[in-house]
Amino acid sequence: MNTIEKNSVGVIRLKKHEKNPIFSPNPDNHWENIVVCNPGVWYENGKFTMLYRAAGDDEEHYIRFGLAESSDGVNFERMSNEPIFSPSVDGPDMGGVEDPRIVKFGDEYYITYAYRPFPPGQYWKFAHDVILLPESGEDTPLVYKKNIANSGLAITKDFKNYKRLGRITTSNLDDRDVILFPEKINGKFAMLHRPKEWIGEAYGTNKPAIWIRFSDDLMVWEEESTLLIAGREGTWEEKVGGSTPPLKTKDGWLIIYHGVENGGLGYYRAGAALLDLEDPTKVIGRLEDWIMEPEHDYEIEGYYKGCVFPTGNMIIDDTLYVYYGAADKYIGLATCNINELLDKLKKSK
């Protein structure tokens, strides 16, 4: 399971598991009967814990989190017939919660997640980037008027009981793909984020890109951000965003990110980059080609037609595990030998 596929010119591809999709919607649960995708996954003491995005067939399309566990990383068992984390009743995330990414500090797991103040609706039936909007007045704050996606932070010790700490992005920015580094760097916390509105000459990128910023406090992110990885015009990655939590390796911070072709309207693929351990604003390696793309029916026929979207990863022995959403409907697993991938990244400087 830990081999890397290579084509005739030596391009690296992750190996998709033969049992994919490893997790599918459950028709018996109304809140997850059409969608399970984009999971945060944590590995500890021989157990894989999956916090997955789920949705049912309601017109509002409320999104929640379910919980599953596995001893082998492939065969996951649902831990509850009810959502483990849901939109709040009357808080800022009352419209839906999505795309958890997990890191650990001390004995607590910190989960960044995207949310909206109003449910988005069944977006695959709408035009691109169109969602439901609430009734609002002239003076309604922009975050509610335009149903802008923000990112929040929650903590847990057992993946069953959660505390919501609140918003960690700016309310008037659609700032998702917010991912924490798993440890402090030079005494500061670090975050990847993707503010959708930061485009144009003033920002140095024509499409939404990956930025990095630092802080002394996990709830206060006011230091200036640095543009980290921007898209490349005319390629598979015209628009990019962070995907999985950074992994610390002997050669640098491994970043798995997503790229979208056709100005952000086409296939979602996955790429890889390497950041300097001491100064992660420095990209020391970045593969020109993608490492994973939609190719099977479960990745092409869904609610986003043609999407692999990694959100969870870990290194066990010499194997990199990458968990991803497939076509906004299923969950897949892909693996590779971490040393081969790092060698390729080091040669990509």
Secondary structure by P-SEA (a helix, b strand, c coil): ccbbbbcccbbbbbbcccccccbbbbccccccccccccccccccccbbbbbccccccccccccbbbbbbbccccbbbbccccccccccccccccccccbbbbbbcccbbbbbbbbbcccccccccccccbbbbcccccccccccccccccccccccccccbbbbcccccccccccccccccccccccbbbbbbbcccccccccccccbbbbbbcccccccccccccccccccccccccbbbbccccccccccbbbbbbbbccccccccbbbbbbcccccccccccccccccccccccccccccccbbbbbccccccccbbbbbbbccccbbbbbcccaaaaaaaaaacc
